[in-house]
Amino acid sequence: MLDFIAESKLLRPTITIYLFARVLASYVIFGLFRYRRLADKEQRRQAIHAINDRNAKRVYNAFMLLKGVYIKVGQFLSTQMILPPEFL
């Protein structure tokens, strides 16, 4: 089943779009609704760390499922300092 997903010309883009939409939505929802409700900087830092950790796991699992160029993109991004430490 997993090889079928990795080689499917329709499922790969669909999974990619869903993944990035879900990651983006998690940050938008956090910024709009949760960030302001957290009282101090430490709570905010912990909440952002938790979201980054969850999203890093989502991206990792999707890239491992999709294989190929996605793994290479992940390797490239892991060497850059543009992402939060949880992604690296």
KOLSE-849641 format. One line per 4 residues: their letters; for each residue z, y negated, x of N, C-alpha, C. Coordinates in steps of 0.1 Angstrom, whole numbers. Example, Ala and Ser with C-alpha at 12.3 -4.5 7.8 and 13.67 -1.06 7.14 Angstrom:
# residues 2
as	78:57:132:78:45:123:78:33:132; 71:22:128:71:11:137:79:0:129
***
This chain:
# residues 88
mldf	0:12:8:0:0:0:0:-13:9; 8:-13:19:9:-25:27:-4:-27:35; -11:-17:39:-24:-19:46:-34:-25:36; -33:-21:23:-42:-27:13:-40:-42:12
iaes	-27:-46:12:-24:-60:11:-29:-68:23; -27:-62:35:-31:-69:47:-46:-71:48; -54:-62:42:-68:-62:43:-75:-68:31; -68:-71:20:-74:-76:8:-78:-91:10
kllr	-90:-93:6:-95:-107:7:-90:-116:-4; -85:-110:-15:-79:-118:-25:-64:-120:-24; -57:-109:-20:-42:-110:-20:-37:-118:-8; -44:-118:3:-38:-125:14:-37:-140:11
ptit	-48:-147:6:-47:-161:3:-36:-163:-8; -36:-154:-18:-26:-156:-29:-12:-155:-24; -9:-146:-15:4:-145:-9:7:-157:-1; -2:-161:7:0:-173:15:3:-186:7
iylf	-5:-188:-3:-3:-199:-12:11:-199:-19; 15:-187:-24:28:-185:-30:39:-187:-20; 38:-182:-8:48:-184:2:50:-198:5; 40:-206:8:42:-220:12:46:-228:0
arvl	42:-225:-12:46:-232:-24:61:-230:-26; 65:-217:-24:80:-214:-26:88:-221:-16; 84:-221:-3:91:-228:8:92:-243:5; 81:-249:2:80:-263:-1:89:-266:-13
asyv	88:-258:-24:96:-261:-36:111:-260:-33; 115:-251:-24:130:-250:-21:135:-263:-14; 127:-269:-5:131:-281:1:130:-293:-9; 120:-293:-17:119:-304:-27:131:-304:-37
ifgl	134:-292:-42:145:-291:-51:158:-294:-45; 160:-290:-32:172:-293:-25:173:-308:-24; 163:-314:-19:163:-329:-17:165:-337:-30; 159:-333:-41:161:-340:-53:174:-338:-60
fryr	179:-326:-59:191:-323:-68:204:-319:-61; 203:-313:-49:215:-309:-43:220:-318:-32; 212:-324:-24:215:-332:-13:225:-343:-16; 223:-350:-26:231:-361:-30:245:-357:-35
rlad	246:-345:-41:258:-340:-46:268:-335:-36; 263:-332:-24:272:-328:-13:280:-339:-8; 293:-338:-6:301:-349:-3:300:-354:12; 301:-345:21:301:-350:35:290:-344:43
keqr	289:-348:55:278:-344:64:278:-329:67; 290:-324:69:292:-310:73:287:-301:61; 290:-304:49:284:-296:38:269:-297:37; 264:-309:39:249:-311:39:243:-302:50
rqai	249:-303:62:244:-295:74:244:-280:71; 254:-275:65:255:-261:62:245:-257:51; 243:-266:41:233:-263:31:219:-263:36; 216:-272:45:203:-273:51:201:-260:60
hain	211:-257:67:210:-245:76:208:-232:67; 214:-231:56:212:-220:47:198:-219:41; 193:-231:37:179:-231:32:169:-228:43; 171:-233:55:162:-230:66:162:-215:69
drna	174:-209:69:176:-195:72:168:-187:62; 170:-190:49:164:-183:38:148:-184:39; 144:-196:42:129:-198:43:123:-191:55; 131:-191:66:126:-185:78:124:-170:76
krvy	133:-164:68:132:-149:65:120:-147:56; 118:-156:47:106:-155:38:93:-155:46; 92:-165:55:80:-166:63:78:-154:72; 89:-150:78:88:-138:87:83:-126:79
nafm	89:-123:68:85:-111:60:71:-112:55; 67:-124:51:53:-125:46:43:-124:58; 46:-130:69:37:-129:81:36:-114:86; 47:-107:86:47:-93:90:39:-85:80
llkg	40:-88:67:32:-81:57:17:-84:58; 14:-96:61:0:-100:62:-7:-97:75; 1:-95:85:-4:-91:99:-15:-101:104; -21:-96:115:-33:-103:121:-30:-117:125
vyik	-38:-126:120:-38:-140:125:-24:-146:121; -18:-141:110:-5:-147:106:6:-145:116; 5:-133:123:15:-130:133:12:-140:145; 0:-142:148:-4:-151:159:1:-165:156
vgqf	-1:-170:144:4:-183:139:19:-184:141; 26:-173:137:40:-173:138:45:-173:153; 38:-166:161:41:-167:176:38:-181:181; 28:-187:177:25:-201:182:36:-210:177
lstq	39:-209:164:49:-219:159:63:-216:165; 66:-204:169:79:-201:175:80:-208:189; 69:-211:195:70:-218:208:70:-233:207; 68:-238:195:68:-253:193:82:-257:189
milp	85:-270:192:98:-275:188:97:-284:175; 87:-281:167:85:-289:155:93:-283:143; 97:-270:145:104:-263:134:119:-263:136; 127:-261:126:142:-260:128:145:-248:136
pefl	157:-247:142:160:-236:151:160:-222:143; 163:-222:130:163:-210:123:150:-203:123; 139:-211:123:126:-205:123:122:-200:137; 128:-206:147:124:-201:161:130:-188:164
***
